[in-house]
Amino acid sequence: MTDPTWISVLPPVVAIVLAIWSRQVYLSLAGGILLGWTILNGWNPLTGLGVSIDATVEVFTRPGDTKVLLFTLVIGALIATVEVSGGVRGFVRWLETRNWVSSAKGAQLLAWATGVVIFIESNITVLVAGSVARPLIDRYRTSREKLAYLIDSTSAPICILIPLNAWGAYNLGILSGLDVENPLQVFIQAIAFNFYSMSAVGLALLVVLFGIDLGPMKAAEARAAQGKVLRDGATPMMDEALFESVDPTAGSPEDTRAGPAPGELARNMVLPIVTMVLFMPLGLWITGDGNLVEGDGSTSVLWAVMAGLAMAWLLLLGQRASTVDDLMRVALKGAGGLVPLALILLLSIALKDVTNELGTGRWVAEVTMGVLPPVVFLPLVFIVAGGIAFSTGTSWGTFGIMLPIAVPAAATMGLPLAPFVAASLSGGIFGDHCSPISDTTIISSMAAATDHIDHVRTQLPYALTAGSIAIAGFAITGLLL
């Protein structure tokens, strides 16, 4: 479709409405894909169905997308391995012996802090933070929805503020392609103007410290206080049987010898995570031939997770706590537990592909940009980026659409580039944060083992609050330019 019209927004809108109405994420995404390809094939549903299947399969022909799907399975294997090693339980006990986490507020603060510290990649951030904090969140009767909100608010919002990770490498590549002089300097300058990301992270901290429960979150927390971490009829995104493995290092009930100290078990979780964190920039350096900015983000993330899994295996083999056969069975079980997530990611990518073919993002940008006068151009960039990310479910795709529009426009108007780069990035994070078809939002639901639509509903008031703060920040910045 060379000249996109309002029809181009129908597939993502249908997917979003179906997801909220039916709570069936798989069918909703598939419905959006089918509608999109039906539109592109003259509204012939049979042809659209055939092309939809082919287009979904074609996702595997692109190395970057395939690595993302493979990453999902490997991270499942890593989570299961760390869990069965006793690493998470050891880390939790280690925190408790030092009285670092002894309340609901402490458990929530742990989730927030973990998300802030692990900034190498958004999916890794939410999966690690969810795995570490979930046992304590349940123990101290905090809702899974609150956990999902906290880890979602400290994943992409933190990652976009760091230049030297997969997110930074991707956006620096876009800026370089736009012939921006010294893109790293512009990106660093834009950090100070990334009002949504800073507001989202800061608001999440205030929620923890002062117990701010807005809208549906208030009901979720009241339910959790009665010992119900999930509502009746909820469908958790994660199969909790995955985390019910017996700790092989704990010994049998008849064994009277003291088990490993909490600190010894904690290293089974800490060392694999540290390995991932350190391996990410190393992967960027290797794939970029010595230039971190030129590194391949998807390859580096996959390498980092595989390195973390290798470290977990080496630790357990060195402790003689498991055999290779045991570890392989655990890894396959963990990977199998995340197959539903991989399927959702596959469908999300396929929906993104058809919205690209329809020109959805370009139509939204072109139409909206002509509605308001230039004096509100900076807040408008944020709003449009948010609308594109919400309707397409991808912040990275939004960056690719908005930066080539906003940066040349700012240069033509003789305005500094950094605020407009920030508005594009910030808006992409905002829309992604609100969207029920966003992969980051979906993975946050999975990591917290909560119902996905429950997560979206409870998070939305906070996202809109931070978004309002960001709009005000960009409006004030626009007046000062």
C-alpha positions in Angstrom: 0.0 0.0 0.0 1.9 3.0 -1.3 -0.5 5.7 0.0 -1.7 4.7 3.5 -5.1 5.8 4.6 -7.1 5.5 7.9 -7.7 1.8 7.0 -4.1 1.1 7.8 -4.8 1.6 11.5 -7.5 -1.1 11.6 -5.4 -4.2 12.2 -3.5 -2.9 15.3 -6.7 -1.3 16.6 -8.7 -4.6 16.1 -5.8 -6.5 17.9 -5.9 -4.1 20.8 -9.6 -4.1 21.2 -9.8 -7.9 20.9 -7.1 -8.3 23.5 -8.8 -6.1 26.0 -12.3 -7.5 25.3 -11.5 -11.2 25.0 -8.3 -11.4 27.2 -7.0 -13.8 24.5 -3.7 -12.3 23.4 -2.8 -15.0 20.8 -6.1 -14.9 19.0 -6.1 -11.0 19.1 -2.7 -10.8 17.5 -3.6 -13.4 14.9 -6.8 -11.5 14.1 -4.9 -8.3 13.5 -2.4 -10.1 11.2 -5.3 -11.7 9.3 -7.1 -8.5 8.8 -4.0 -6.6 7.7 -3.1 -9.1 5.0 -6.7 -9.4 3.9 -6.8 -5.6 3.4 -3.5 -5.8 1.4 -5.0 -8.6 -0.8 -8.1 -6.8 -1.9 -10.2 -7.8 1.1 -10.1 -11.5 0.1 -10.1 -13.4 3.4 -8.9 -16.7 1.9 -6.0 -15.1 0.2 -5.3 -13.1 3.3 -5.3 -16.2 5.4 -2.7 -17.9 3.2 -0.5 -14.8 3.0 -0.8 -14.4 6.8 0.6 -17.9 7.4 3.4 -17.4 4.9 4.3 -14.0 6.4 4.4 -15.4 9.9 6.7 -18.2 8.8 8.9 -15.6 7.0 9.8 -14.1 10.3 12.2 -16.9 10.8 14.1 -16.0 7.6 15.4 -12.8 9.3 18.4 -13.5 11.6 17.6 -10.6 14.0 14.0 -11.7 14.6 15.0 -15.4 14.9 17.7 -14.5 17.5 15.0 -12.7 19.6 12.8 -15.8 19.5 15.8 -18.1 20.3 16.8 -15.7 23.1 13.3 -16.3 24.7 13.9 -20.0 24.8 17.5 -19.7 26.2 16.3 -17.2 28.9 13.7 -19.8 29.9 16.4 -22.4 30.3 18.5 -19.9 32.3 15.6 -19.0 34.6 14.8 -22.7 35.3 18.5 -23.6 35.9 19.0 -20.7 38.3 15.8 -21.6 40.1 16.6 -25.3 40.4 20.1 -24.4 41.6 18.6 -22.7 44.7 20.1 -19.4 43.6 16.9 -17.4 43.9 15.9 -18.9 47.2 19.5 -18.5 48.5 19.5 -14.9 47.4 16.2 -14.3 49.1 17.4 -16.0 52.3 20.6 -14.0 52.1 18.6 -10.7 52.0 16.4 -11.8 54.8 19.3 -12.8 57.1 20.5 -9.2 56.8 17.0 -7.8 57.3 17.3 -6.1 53.9 13.8 -7.4 52.9 11.4 -7.9 55.7 8.2 -6.2 54.4 6.0 -5.7 51.4 7.8 -2.3 50.8 11.2 -4.0 50.9 10.1 -6.6 48.4 8.7 -3.9 46.0 11.9 -1.9 46.5 14.0 -5.0 45.5 12.0 -5.4 42.3 12.5 -1.7 41.5 16.2 -1.7 42.3 16.8 -4.9 40.3 15.2 -3.3 37.3 17.3 -0.2 37.6 20.6 -2.0 38.1 20.3 -4.6 35.2 20.0 -2.3 32.2 21.6 -4.3 29.4 18.3 -5.3 27.7 14.7 -4.8 28.6 13.6 -8.4 28.3 16.5 -9.6 30.5 15.7 -6.8 33.0 12.1 -7.9 33.5 12.8 -11.6 33.6 15.6 -11.3 36.2 13.7 -8.8 38.3 10.6 -10.9 38.2 12.4 -14.1 39.1 14.2 -12.5 42.1 11.3 -10.5 43.6 8.3 -12.8 42.9 8.9 -15.1 46.0 9.1 -12.1 48.3 6.2 -10.3 46.6 4.0 -13.3 47.3 5.3 -13.8 50.8 4.6 -10.3 51.9 1.2 -10.2 50.1 1.8 -7.8 47.3 -0.2 -8.3 44.1 1.5 -9.8 41.1 0.1 -6.8 39.2 2.2 -4.4 41.3 5.3 -6.5 40.6 4.5 -6.4 36.8 4.1 -2.7 37.0 7.4 -2.2 38.8 9.5 -4.3 36.6 7.9 -2.9 33.4 8.6 0.6 34.6 12.3 -0.1 35.2 13.0 -2.0 32.0 12.6 -0.1 28.8 12.6 3.3 30.6 16.0 2.5 32.1 17.4 0.9 29.0 16.7 3.9 26.8 18.7 6.1 29.1 21.9 4.0 28.6 23.9 4.6 25.4 26.0 1.5 25.5 23.5 -1.3 25.3 21.3 -2.8 22.5 18.9 0.1 22.7 21.6 2.7 22.5 23.3 0.9 19.7 20.1 0.7 17.7 19.2 4.4 18.0 22.8 5.6 17.5 22.7 3.7 14.2 19.5 5.5 13.2 21.1 8.9 14.1 24.2 8.1 12.1 22.1 7.2 9.1 20.5 10.6 9.4 23.9 12.3 9.1 23.7 13.7 12.6 27.1 15.1 13.6 28.4 13.3 16.6 25.3 11.1 17.3 26.7 9.8 20.6 26.9 13.4 22.0 23.4 14.1 20.8 22.1 10.9 22.4 23.7 11.7 25.7 22.3 15.3 25.6 18.8 13.8 24.9 18.9 11.8 28.1 18.3 15.0 30.2 15.1 15.6 28.1 13.7 12.0 28.2 10.9 13.1 30.5 8.7 10.0 30.3 11.4 7.5 31.1 12.6 9.5 34.1 9.0 10.1 35.2 8.1 6.5 34.9 11.1 5.3 36.9 10.6 8.1 39.5 6.9 7.5 39.9 7.5 3.8 40.4 9.8 4.6 43.3 7.2 6.9 44.8 4.6 4.2 44.5 6.8 1.9 46.5 7.8 4.4 49.1 4.4 5.9 49.7 2.1 3.0 48.7 0.3 5.0 45.9 -2.3 2.7 44.5 -4.3 4.2 41.6 -7.5 2.8 40.0 -7.6 -1.0 39.5 -4.3 -1.3 41.4 -6.1 -0.4 44.7 -8.4 -3.4 44.3 -5.5 -5.7 43.3 -3.6 -4.7 46.4 -6.6 -5.1 48.7 -7.1 -8.6 47.3 -3.4 -9.5 47.7 -3.6 -8.4 51.4 -6.1 -11.2 51.9 -3.5 -13.7 50.5 -4.7 -13.8 46.9 -1.9 -12.7 44.6 -4.1 -13.3 41.6 -7.8 -12.6 41.0 -10.2 -15.4 40.6 -10.2 -16.6 37.0 -6.9 -14.9 36.1 -4.6 -16.7 33.6 -0.9 -16.2 34.6 1.4 -15.7 31.6 4.0 -18.0 33.2 3.5 -21.7 34.1 4.3 -21.6 37.8 5.1 -25.3 37.7 8.3 -24.2 36.1 9.4 -22.8 39.5 8.4 -25.7 41.7 11.6 -27.7 41.1 13.3 -29.2 44.2 16.5 -27.6 45.2 19.2 -30.2 44.5 21.6 -28.6 47.0 19.1 -28.6 49.9 19.6 -32.3 50.9 17.0 -34.9 51.8 14.7 -34.5 54.8 16.7 -37.2 56.6 20.0 -35.4 56.0 21.0 -33.8 59.3 24.0 -32.0 57.8 23.8 -28.3 57.4 22.9 -27.3 53.9 24.8 -24.6 51.9 24.8 -21.2 53.4 22.5 -18.6 51.8 25.4 -16.7 50.4 26.8 -19.8 48.7 23.5 -20.5 47.1 23.0 -16.9 46.1 26.1 -17.0 43.9 24.3 -19.5 41.7 22.0 -16.6 40.7 24.4 -13.6 41.1 27.3 -14.9 39.0 25.2 -15.9 35.9 23.5 -12.4 36.0 26.9 -10.6 36.4 28.1 -12.7 33.4 25.2 -11.5 31.3 25.8 -7.9 32.3 29.5 -8.0 31.5 29.0 -10.0 28.3 26.6 -7.6 26.7 29.1 -4.8 26.0 31.7 -7.4 25.1 29.3 -8.8 22.5 28.7 -5.3 21.1 32.4 -4.7 21.0 33.1 -8.0 19.1 30.2 -7.7 16.7 31.1 -4.0 16.1 34.8 -4.8 15.3 35.9 -2.8 18.3 33.2 -0.2 18.1 30.4 -0.6 20.7 28.1 1.7 18.7 28.3 -0.4 15.6 27.6 -3.7 17.5 24.8 -6.1 16.7 22.3 -5.7 19.6 20.3 -8.9 18.9 23.4 -11.0 18.6 25.0 -9.5 21.7 21.9 -10.1 23.8 21.7 -13.8 22.7 25.4 -14.2 23.4 25.0 -12.6 26.9 22.1 -15.0 27.9 24.0 -18.0 26.6 27.1 -17.0 28.5 24.9 -16.6 31.7 23.5 -20.1 31.1 27.0 -21.5 30.6 28.1 -20.0 33.9 25.0 -21.5 35.7 25.9 -24.9 34.3 29.6 -24.6 35.3 28.6 -23.6 38.8 26.3 -26.6 39.3 28.7 -29.1 37.7 31.6 -27.7 39.8 29.5 -28.1 42.9 28.5 -31.6 41.8 24.9 -30.6 42.5 23.7 -31.8 39.0 24.7 -33.9 36.1 24.7 -32.9 32.5 21.6 -35.0 32.0 19.9 -33.2 34.9 20.8 -29.8 33.5 19.7 -30.7 30.0 16.3 -31.8 31.3 15.9 -28.6 33.4 17.0 -26.4 30.4 14.4 -28.1 28.1 11.7 -27.7 30.7 12.6 -24.0 31.1 12.6 -23.4 27.4 9.3 -25.2 27.0 7.8 -23.0 29.7 8.5 -20.0 27.6 7.2 -21.4 24.3 3.9 -19.5 24.8 5.9 -16.3 25.1 7.9 -17.1 22.0 4.6 -17.6 20.1 3.4 -14.2 21.3 6.6 -12.5 20.2 6.4 -14.3 16.8 2.8 -13.0 16.4 3.8 -9.5 17.6 6.6 -9.4 15.0 4.3 -10.6 12.3 1.8 -7.9 13.2 4.5 -5.3 13.1 5.4 -6.5 9.6 1.9 -6.1 8.2 1.5 -2.7 9.8 4.7 -1.7 8.1 3.3 -2.9 4.8 0.1 -0.9 5.4 2.1 2.2 6.3 0.3 2.5 9.7 3.0 4.5 11.5 3.7 6.8 8.5 0.0 7.6 8.2 -0.4 8.4 11.9 2.7 10.6 11.8 1.8 12.5 8.6 -1.9 13.1 9.6 -1.2 14.1 13.2 1.8 16.4 12.4 -0.5 18.7 10.4 -3.2 19.1 13.1 -1.5 21.5 15.5 0.6 24.6 15.0 4.4 24.5 15.1 4.6 26.1 18.5 3.6 22.8 20.0 5.8 20.7 17.7 7.9 19.2 20.5 5.0 17.9 22.7 3.4 16.8 19.4 6.4 14.6 18.5 6.0 12.9 21.9 2.2 12.4 21.4 2.6 11.0 17.9 5.4 8.7 18.9 3.2 7.4 21.7 0.3 6.8 19.4 2.4 4.9 16.9 4.0 2.7 19.6 0.6 2.0 21.2 -1.0 1.0 17.9 2.0 -1.0 16.6 3.2 -2.5 19.9 6.9 -1.7 19.2 9.0 1.1 20.6 11.9 0.2 18.3 9.7 0.5 15.2 8.5 3.8 16.5 12.0 5.1 16.8 12.7 4.1 13.2 9.6 6.0 12.1 9.8 9.1 14.3 13.5 10.0 14.3 13.8 10.4 10.5 10.8 12.7 10.8 11.6 14.7 13.9 15.3 15.2 13.5 15.3 16.7 10.0 12.3 18.8 10.9 14.2 20.2 13.9 17.3 20.8 11.9 15.2 22.7 9.2 13.7 24.9 11.9 17.2 25.6 13.3 16.3 24.0 16.7 18.6 21.8 18.8 18.3 18.1 18.0 18.5 16.6 21.5 15.0 17.6 22.7 13.4 16.2 19.5 15.4 13.0 19.8 14.3 12.7 23.4 10.6 13.3 22.5 10.7 10.6 19.8 12.4 8.1 22.2 10.3 9.1 25.2 7.0 8.9 23.2 8.0 5.4 21.9 8.5 4.2 25.4 5.2 5.7 26.6 3.1 4.1 23.9 4.9 0.8 24.3 4.3 1.0 28.0 0.5 1.4 27.5 0.0 -1.0 24.7 -1.4 -4.5 25.4 0.3 -5.8 22.2 3.8 -4.6 23.2 6.3 -7.4 23.6 7.9 -5.7 26.7 4.4 -5.4 28.4 3.7 -9.0 27.6 7.1 -10.2 28.9 6.5 -8.2 32.1 3.2 -10.0 32.6 5.0 -13.3 32.1 7.9 -12.5 34.4 5.5 -11.5 37.2 3.4 -14.6 36.4 0.2 -12.5 36.3 -2.7 -12.1 33.9 -1.6 -10.0 31.0 -4.8 -7.8 30.7 -4.8 -7.3 34.5 -1.3 -6.0 34.2 -2.3 -3.6 31.4 -5.3 -2.3 33.3 -3.5 -1.7 36.5 -0.4 -0.1 34.9 -2.3 2.3 32.6 -3.2 5.0 35.3 0.5 5.2 36.2 1.7 5.3 32.6 -0.8 8.1 31.8 0.3 10.1 34.9 3.9 9.9 33.8 2.9 10.7 30.2 1.1 13.8 31.4 4.2 14.9 33.3 6.3 14.3 30.1 3.9 16.4 27.9 4.2 19.2 30.4 8.0 18.9 30.4 8.2 18.9 26.6 5.8 21.9 26.4 8.0 23.9 28.8 11.1 22.9 26.9 9.5 24.0 23.7 8.8 27.4 25.2 12.5 27.8 26.2 14.0 26.8 22.9 
